[in-house]
């Protein structure tokens, strides 16, 4: 009788067909514009009926937004299994993740969005928790 469960060494990468509601994406752009030249940060939440469609953003109390950083107060995160990732903006035109961004991606969520200046439909990218660019359909 084997008392220990053997874990797989190679974790399989699972790919999802992520979507985001257009009004939610527009809200992200407007929030990023309103905090410019500082970064904007929040959490992504899906609807319980549509598990892979982002419909809301959650702003954590006490989030610190600076010109080159956003510090989340993750102890303020609600117990909500529909939170799937993070959103933050870059005040520059680059939407590529920094090393700090990649560390956040690995620890919190399955999808992450970075919106860059000028905060429009052409200036954002979505990433998985490994930091790879993934497709995000706007519905």
N, C-alpha and C positions, 0 to 999 in steps of 0.2 A: 504494500500500500504506500503510495507516494503522498507525503504530507505537504510537499511544496509544489507550488505552481511555477512552471517554467515560463519565463517571459521571453517574448521574441526580441532578438537583438536588433533586427531591422524593422524600424517602425514604418508602416506603409503610409504613404502620403495619400490623403483622401482629398479629392477635388469636388467642390460644390459649385452649383450654378447660382452665384450670388446676384441679387437684384437690389435696387434701391429706388424708393419712390421719389419722383421728381420734386415734389414739394419739400421733402426731407433734404435732398441735395441742395435745393435753393436756400433753405434755411442755413445749411452749413456755410454756403458761400456768403450769405449776408452776415452771419455771425463772425466769420473771418474778416470781412471788410470792416465791421464795426470795431474790432479789436486791433486792427492794423495801426501802427507798425509792430505791435506785439503779436505773439502766437495765440491762437485759439485752441482749446482742447475740450474734448468731451468723449462720451461713450456711445457706442452704436447699439441700438436695441431693435430686435425683430418682433413682429407680431406673433402671438402664440399660434395663430392659424396658419401663417405663412412663414415657416421656419427659416427660410433663406432670403427673405425680403426685408431689407432694413427700412423701418418706417418711422423711427424716432431717434433723437439724440438726447442724452442725459448729461446735464452739467453737474458735476460734483461740487458741493459746497467747499469753499476754501481752496479751489484750484488757483495756482499761482501762474500768471501769464506774463512772460517777459519777452524781450526782443529776440532772444535766441533759445528760449526754452518754455515748456509748459510742465508744471509739476502737479501731478494728480494726487489728491488726498485719497488714496485707494481704501483707506480704512472707513471712508464715508460712503463707499459704494453700497447700494442696497442689495439685499439678497434677492436676486432676480436672475433666473436661469435663461432669460431671453436677451441678456446683454452678451453680444458676440464679439465685440472688438472696440477699437478706439478711432477717434478722428482728431487730427490736429492740423494746424495750418503752418506754413512757412512764410515769413515775410519776404523772402527772396523769390525768384522765379524757379527755383529748384524744388522738385517734389520727390527727390530721392532721399531715402531714409539715412539718417546718421547712425553711428554705432549705438548711441543711446536709444534711438528709435527701434533698432533691431532687437535690443535687449527687452524693451517694452513689448514688442510684438511676440517674442517667444514666451513671455510670462502671462500675458493677458489677452485672450481672445483668439479668434480664428481669422478675422478679417480686419484690416486697418486701412484707413484712408488718409492720405496726405494731400492737402489742397495748397497750392502755391499762388503767389501773386500773379495775376490780377483776380484770382478767385472766380473763375468761370468754368464752363463745361470742358474747356480745353486744357485746363491747368490743374488737374488732379489725377492721382493714380491710386489704385487699391492694391494691397499686398496681403499675402497670407502670413501665417505666423513664422514662416521661415524667411520672410523678406523677399519672396518672389512676387513679381507683378502678376496679378490675376485679373480676369475680365469681370467687370461689374456692369450689368445691364440696367439701364434706367427705364423704369416703368411708370 
